[in-house]
Amino acid sequence: MILSKFSIGGHREVIVRENVKNRQKPISTIVQSANKVEIRKTGASQPFNHPQKGSNIRAEPIRSPKDINHIKRMLADSPRDLALFTLGINTNLRASDLLSIKIGQVRHLQVGEHFSIRERKTGKQRSVTINRTVHTIIVSLLQTMADADDEGYLFQSRKGGGRLTVSYLSQMVKGWSRDINLRGNYSAHTLRKTWGYMMRTVHNIDIPTLMTIYNHSTQRQTLLYLCIQPSEIRNCYMQEV
């Protein structure tokens, strides 16, 4: 991003530009005088899959099983990324907790068994049960990490083997959604929301149960969190009596 500065008649103007395929494109002009600062939009469109600055940003779930499978196929040649995506949408863990899983916690688990993790946000112990999909993907990932120590992180940076960061995971999720042409606000939090959205819309898990799992205080909070309330209200009106 480039700032171009100039003065006209006592006013100072700053043109904010972004590089778009090696072309500089103005996005807004900031006009500053002695008494006020005014931001004038140039009408340029927002970057793909990126919310407008100042908007109410809420991470969205991936709403379609078809899109989920599309991402899985796209990540098939990357065992770490495929496992990260798969565990994220199957375990309901916050991103920070997902990235803190150690190899020793899951190396010997079988389907239906669980491991415990202390939630970074709440400090509470959380039990995570392994389903068949998660078990299969963990086994596949560990086959590529045969010499890894049990104290190492399950999802490691390719630079030094350290733990991935939440911000880096957010960039990954944005990239995956962009690559399959999903428009909306996607981030690391999308994975946890996708789990709940699929539980509600595909597996018909009731809202009170999801409210308890998410530790929400009201059903409305859960509906808003999962971004499904508007669609459910619309569907009600579509039912014929």
Secondary structure, 3 states (H helix, E strand, C coil): CEEEEEEECCEEEEEEEEEECCEEEEEEEEEECCCCEEEEECCCCCCCCCCCCCCCCCCCCCCCHHHHHHHHHHCCCCHHHHHHHHHHHHHCCCHHHHCCCEHHHHCCCCCCCEEEEECCCCCCEEEEECCHHHHHHHHHHHCCCCCCCCCCECCECCCCCCECCHHHHHHHHHHHHHHCCCCCCCCCHHHHHHHHHHHHHCCCCCHHHHHHHHCCCCHHHHHHHCCCHHHHHHHHHHCCC
